[in-house]
Amino acid sequence: MAQSPCRHIHFSSPVSAKAVSEPPSTEPAPESKWTPYSVRTGVLARKRGMTAMWDSQGMRIPVTVFQLENCQVTANVKFVRPDKTEYHAVQVAGTDKREKSTTAQMRGHFQRAGVQPKQVVKEFPITPDAHVPVGTTLSAAHFVPGQFVDVVANSIGKGFQGGMKKHGFKGLRASHGVSISHRSIGSTGGHQDPGRVWPGQKMPGRMGNKRRTAQNLYVVRIDTELDLIFVKGCAPGVDDAHVMIRDAKKKLVQMAATNHAKGLFEKVLPRGLVDLPFPAGTKELAATLPRLIEAPSSRVSDPFFPVA
């Protein structure tokens, strides 16, 4: 009986059959460049909390701080679907853990990748040109200040809540005619017709602790020494929660491909950006950069010297 297709995890970048048959070359492989149709991997980080920053023009910016904890690549994934299309992904793991508390199966997986056991393992879909060598340590330099990112995490759990808090119901009257039911949701269905409650009816229930994505968040600053990423605005998750950070699908990946196809080459990347680290921003790249890199201010005029 023929076996069903399965995922193929390989521990190096894919190479063609022609490259395998040729003798190894002593020349270094040419570095690949980011293209408007490339999709890079994301990173795993810990949400450290929120604070405020002031840019060079004196504008106050609320930011969420994320920190990478020894985020490393553990595998490259290539899977051929039944319709002959290919699925490519990079498997990333973060936050070291004790080997004693790691299962034997995962210990073998991490040992083959040459990394320490990790608490969290996630997978990021990519394009075929964006595979990253296994064992590579990713850094905050993977993202460039001025670009947009998506942050994925589980929202803060609120427990069992009523309809007014969970769904924003108005509730019943607070004065006459209501007895001990001021925060009730009211009727949920008709009498004879339809004679039942419609599926999907909003009711009290458990609130929060669901996977949510905050889209198009602006990267304000990175710290290459402490592996910190400062993102404008709030993001899902409690403090110290593990989050997934990737290039924004709408305001970076799709916009780059669309503007390039239209011939708007000056709008392929956000204002002020020239290129992105490709295939990834590594620790070696971060060592060559300044410790703090900030995005330019969005203000045009200086508030301390108003124009007359």
Backbone torsions as a table, in degrees:
resi	resn	phi	psi	omega
1	MET	NA	135.1	-177.6
2	ALA	-70.3	140.1	179.0
3	GLN	-79.8	146.8	176.9
4	SER	-75.0	149.9	179.8
5	PRO	-62.6	141.1	-179.4
6	CYS	-128.2	164.8	179.0
7	ARG	-69.2	139.4	179.8
8	HIS	-113.1	113.4	178.8
9	ILE	-100.7	119.9	178.1
10	HIS	-117.8	156.5	-171.6
11	PHE	-108.2	27.9	172.4
12	SER	-157.7	167.6	178.7
13	SER	-65.2	142.8	-177.9
14	PRO	-65.9	141.3	177.9
15	VAL	-127.4	155.2	-178.3
16	SER	-81.2	165.8	179.4
17	ALA	-66.4	-32.4	179.1
18	LYS	-64.7	-38.6	-179.2
19	ALA	-68.7	-30.3	-179.8
20	VAL	-70.5	-38.4	-176.5
21	SER	-74.2	-24.0	-177.7
22	GLU	-78.9	150.1	177.2
23	PRO	-65.7	149.5	-178.6
24	PRO	-63.1	138.7	-179.1
25	SER	-93.3	144.6	178.3
26	THR	-84.6	-12.4	-179.5
27	GLU	-78.6	143.6	178.5
28	PRO	-66.6	144.7	-179.3
29	ALA	-68.0	139.6	179.8
30	PRO	-65.9	140.9	-179.6
31	GLU	-73.5	134.1	178.0
32	SER	-78.7	150.4	-178.7
33	LYS	-112.9	151.1	177.4
34	TRP	-70.5	138.5	176.4
35	THR	-121.6	160.0	179.4
36	PRO	-62.0	-12.9	-179.7
37	TYR	-105.8	8.6	179.3
38	SER	-86.2	144.5	174.8
39	VAL	-122.2	114.5	-176.4
40	ARG	-86.5	167.1	174.5
41	THR	-74.1	165.3	173.7
42	GLY	-104.3	-171.2	179.9
43	VAL	-132.0	162.4	172.8
44	LEU	-106.0	134.9	-177.0
45	ALA	-143.0	171.3	175.2
46	ARG	-110.9	133.8	176.6
47	LYS	-79.5	116.7	-176.5
48	ARG	-93.5	-14.9	179.1
49	GLY	132.4	-170.2	-178.7
50	MET	-119.5	152.0	176.3
51	THR	-153.9	-169.5	-179.7
52	ALA	-129.3	148.9	177.9
53	MET	-130.5	158.7	173.7
54	TRP	-123.5	128.7	-178.2
55	ASP	-84.4	-174.0	-176.1
56	SER	-66.0	-19.5	179.0
57	GLN	-97.7	6.3	176.7
58	GLY	84.4	11.1	-179.2
59	MET	-85.4	132.0	-179.4
60	ARG	-81.5	132.2	-177.0
61	ILE	-127.3	118.0	172.6
62	PRO	-75.3	130.8	-175.3
63	VAL	-131.7	153.1	170.1
64	THR	-106.4	135.2	-175.4
65	VAL	-103.5	128.1	175.8
66	PHE	-119.0	147.4	179.4
67	GLN	-131.9	132.0	175.9
68	LEU	-84.4	134.7	179.8
69	GLU	-117.0	88.1	177.5
70	ASN	50.4	53.5	-179.1
71	CYS	-77.6	120.0	-174.5
72	GLN	-131.7	155.1	177.5
73	VAL	-85.3	128.5	-178.0
74	THR	-109.9	-16.5	178.9
75	ALA	-170.2	157.4	168.9
76	ASN	-112.9	134.4	-174.4
77	VAL	-111.9	132.6	173.5
78	LYS	-136.4	123.6	-176.1
79	PHE	-135.0	129.0	178.1
80	VAL	-96.3	117.7	-178.8
81	ARG	-75.5	165.9	178.5
82	PRO	-58.4	-26.9	178.7
83	ASP	-88.3	15.0	174.8
84	LYS	74.9	2.7	173.4
85	THR	-80.4	156.1	-175.8
86	GLU	-108.6	142.0	175.2
87	TYR	-111.9	124.0	179.1
88	HIS	-117.5	141.1	-179.9
89	ALA	-154.5	160.6	174.6
90	VAL	-117.8	129.1	178.3
91	GLN	-93.9	124.2	-175.1
92	VAL	-121.3	141.1	178.2
93	ALA	-128.7	150.5	-178.1
94	GLY	-146.4	158.7	177.8
95	THR	67.8	103.2	-179.7
96	ASP	-61.9	148.6	175.7
97	LYS	-137.0	167.2	-179.2
98	ARG	-70.4	142.0	178.5
99	GLU	-65.9	-27.9	-179.5
100	LYS	-62.1	-34.8	-177.4
101	SER	-95.8	14.5	178.6
102	THR	-104.8	137.8	179.3
103	THR	-66.7	158.1	-178.0
104	ALA	-63.0	-36.9	-179.5
105	GLN	-64.3	-44.7	-179.4
106	MET	-73.1	-30.4	175.6
107	ARG	-61.0	-42.9	178.2
108	GLY	-65.4	-37.6	179.0
109	HIS	-64.4	-46.7	-179.8
110	PHE	-68.3	-35.8	179.9
111	GLN	-65.3	-39.0	178.3
112	ARG	-66.6	-33.4	178.3
113	ALA	-79.9	-13.4	178.9
114	GLY	77.1	32.1	179.7
115	VAL	-128.0	165.6	176.3
116	GLN	-73.0	153.6	175.3
117	PRO	-57.6	143.4	-174.9
118	LYS	-122.1	157.7	178.3
119	GLN	-80.2	-38.5	-173.0
120	VAL	-127.3	135.8	176.0
121	VAL	-128.3	124.8	-180.0
122	LYS	-133.2	167.5	-175.8
123	GLU	-129.5	134.5	-179.4
124	PHE	-118.9	120.0	175.4
125	PRO	-64.6	141.7	-178.3
126	ILE	-139.4	177.4	170.1
127	THR	-90.1	159.8	-175.3
128	PRO	-58.8	-22.3	-177.8
129	ASP	-87.9	1.6	-173.2
130	ALA	-111.2	20.9	175.9
131	HIS	-66.6	145.0	-178.3
132	VAL	-117.8	135.6	179.3
133	PRO	-56.8	141.4	-179.2
134	VAL	-66.1	139.4	-178.6
135	GLY	94.3	-7.9	179.9
136	THR	-66.5	134.0	177.2
137	THR	-95.2	121.3	-179.4
138	LEU	-87.1	153.0	-177.9
139	SER	-132.0	177.2	178.1
140	ALA	-65.7	-18.7	178.5
141	ALA	-69.8	-2.7	176.0
142	HIS	-63.7	-28.7	179.3
143	PHE	-110.7	145.0	-176.9
144	VAL	-106.0	128.6	175.5
145	PRO	-55.9	129.5	-175.5
146	GLY	110.8	-13.9	178.0
147	GLN	-92.7	175.0	-180.0
148	PHE	-114.3	144.7	-178.8
149	VAL	-133.4	160.6	170.6
150	ASP	-109.0	137.6	179.8
151	VAL	-117.3	124.3	-176.9
152	VAL	-115.8	129.3	178.7
153	ALA	-165.3	171.3	174.2
154	ASN	-82.6	131.6	-179.6
155	SER	-69.4	164.7	-179.6
156	ILE	-67.3	130.3	179.0
157	GLY	-76.3	134.6	-179.6
158	LYS	-108.8	-4.7	-177.7
159	GLY	80.7	-164.9	-179.0
160	PHE	-79.1	121.0	-177.1
161	GLN	-127.6	158.4	-179.5
162	GLY	-80.6	177.1	-176.6
163	GLY	-67.3	-30.0	-177.7
164	MET	-69.7	-40.4	-179.6
165	LYS	-81.9	-39.2	-174.9
166	LYS	-76.2	-40.6	-174.1
167	HIS	-118.9	-2.1	179.3
168	GLY	76.6	27.2	177.3
169	PHE	-63.2	152.8	179.9
170	LYS	-73.3	-30.3	-174.6
171	GLY	83.0	-177.5	178.9
172	LEU	-97.0	177.4	-174.7
173	ARG	-62.6	145.7	-178.3
174	ALA	-91.6	-4.1	-176.8
175	SER	-121.7	-104.0	-171.3
176	HIS	-80.4	147.0	169.9
177	GLY	88.1	-2.8	-178.3
178	VAL	-126.0	132.0	179.9
179	SER	-122.6	112.5	173.3
180	ILE	57.1	27.1	179.6
181	SER	-137.2	32.3	-173.7
182	HIS	-65.4	-31.4	-177.9
183	ARG	-104.7	18.2	178.3
184	SER	-72.2	155.7	-179.6
185	ILE	-84.3	-11.9	179.8
186	GLY	86.4	-158.5	-176.7
187	SER	-70.2	143.4	178.7
188	THR	-112.7	-2.9	-179.1
189	GLY	-168.5	167.5	179.7
190	GLY	-80.5	-176.3	-179.0
191	HIS	-90.6	-87.9	-178.7
192	GLN	-79.5	-35.7	179.9
193	ASP	-126.7	119.2	7.1
194	PRO	-84.4	-6.5	178.7
195	GLY	75.1	15.5	179.1
196	ARG	-158.9	175.1	176.9
197	VAL	-99.2	128.3	-178.9
198	TRP	-63.9	140.9	176.2
199	PRO	-60.8	141.1	-179.8
200	GLY	86.0	8.0	179.5
201	GLN	-61.7	131.9	-179.8
202	LYS	-72.4	124.4	-178.1
203	MET	-140.6	170.0	173.3
204	PRO	-60.0	151.2	-179.8
205	GLY	175.6	-172.5	-178.3
206	ARG	-71.5	134.1	-173.4
207	MET	-119.3	137.3	176.9
208	GLY	85.0	-169.3	-179.1
209	ASN	55.7	44.1	176.0
210	LYS	-125.8	151.5	-179.2
211	ARG	-66.8	124.0	-178.6
212	ARG	-132.9	151.9	-179.9
213	THR	-122.1	122.0	172.4
214	ALA	-93.2	115.4	-171.6
215	GLN	-96.4	152.2	169.5
216	ASN	57.2	49.4	176.0
217	LEU	-89.9	137.8	-173.2
218	TYR	-86.7	128.1	177.6
219	VAL	-82.5	117.0	-175.3
220	VAL	-92.1	-41.8	-174.3
221	ARG	-154.8	153.1	170.0
222	ILE	-130.6	149.8	175.6
223	ASP	-118.2	106.5	-174.5
224	THR	-74.0	-19.0	-179.2
225	GLU	-83.3	-43.0	179.6
226	LEU	-96.7	1.1	-178.6
227	ASP	56.5	50.7	179.2
228	LEU	-105.7	141.5	176.1
229	ILE	-123.3	121.3	-179.9
230	PHE	-102.7	117.4	-175.2
231	VAL	-116.5	135.4	-178.8
232	LYS	-70.8	131.8	176.8
233	GLY	93.7	-171.3	-176.7
234	CYS	-101.2	160.7	-178.5
235	ALA	-139.1	154.1	-179.3
236	PRO	-67.5	157.5	175.4
237	GLY	109.4	152.0	174.4
238	VAL	-80.3	169.2	176.0
239	ASP	-63.0	140.1	-178.1
240	ASP	71.8	10.6	176.9
241	ALA	-75.2	152.2	174.9
242	HIS	-81.4	131.3	-179.5
243	VAL	-129.3	158.2	175.5
244	MET	-107.8	127.7	179.8
245	ILE	-119.6	128.6	-178.3
246	ARG	-141.5	166.0	174.2
247	ASP	-59.8	138.3	-178.3
248	ALA	-60.5	126.6	-178.7
249	LYS	-66.0	-37.8	-173.3
250	LYS	-87.9	-50.9	-171.8
251	LYS	-94.0	8.9	174.9
252	LEU	-136.2	-61.0	-174.3
253	VAL	-67.6	-57.0	-177.1
254	GLN	-70.0	-36.8	-179.3
255	MET	-66.5	-37.2	179.3
256	ALA	-64.1	-46.2	-179.9
257	ALA	-65.5	-40.2	-177.9
258	THR	-67.3	-48.1	-178.6
259	ASN	-66.8	-33.3	177.5
260	HIS	-67.9	-39.7	178.4
261	ALA	-66.4	-29.9	179.0
262	LYS	-82.5	-9.2	-177.8
263	GLY	88.1	9.0	179.0
264	LEU	-89.5	72.2	-172.1
265	PHE	-68.2	-26.9	179.8
266	GLU	-74.8	-11.2	179.7
267	LYS	-111.3	16.3	179.5
268	VAL	-65.7	-42.8	177.4
269	LEU	-113.7	157.7	177.4
270	PRO	-57.6	163.6	-176.1
271	ARG	-57.8	130.1	177.2
272	GLY	94.1	-10.5	-179.3
273	LEU	-98.8	141.3	178.9
274	VAL	-110.1	-39.5	-176.2
275	ASP	-155.8	167.9	176.1
276	LEU	-121.6	146.3	176.2
277	PRO	-59.7	129.0	-175.7
278	PHE	-139.2	136.0	2.5
279	PRO	-77.5	-11.6	-179.5
280	ALA	-161.4	160.7	174.1
281	GLY	-90.9	110.8	-172.6
282	THR	-99.8	173.4	175.9
283	LYS	-63.2	-36.8	179.2
284	GLU	-64.0	-38.7	176.7
285	LEU	-66.1	-41.6	-178.7
286	ALA	-63.2	-31.1	-179.4
287	ALA	-66.8	-22.2	-179.4
288	THR	-92.3	-1.4	-175.8
289	LEU	-107.3	159.9	173.4
290	PRO	-62.1	160.3	-177.4
291	ARG	-66.1	-48.1	-177.9
292	LEU	-110.6	128.6	175.5
293	ILE	-128.3	124.0	-176.2
294	GLU	-118.3	151.7	175.9
295	ALA	-78.8	149.5	177.7
296	PRO	-64.7	153.6	-179.3
297	SER	-67.0	145.5	177.5
298	SER	-82.6	-10.9	177.8
299	ARG	-77.6	148.1	178.9
300	VAL	-94.7	-38.7	-177.6
301	SER	-110.0	157.8	179.4
302	ASP	-85.4	122.1	-178.2
303	PRO	-67.6	-20.2	-179.1
304	PHE	-82.9	-13.2	176.8
305	PHE	-130.7	76.9	-176.6
306	PRO	-64.8	148.5	178.5
307	VAL	-76.0	130.3	-179.1
308	ALA	-68.4	NA	NA
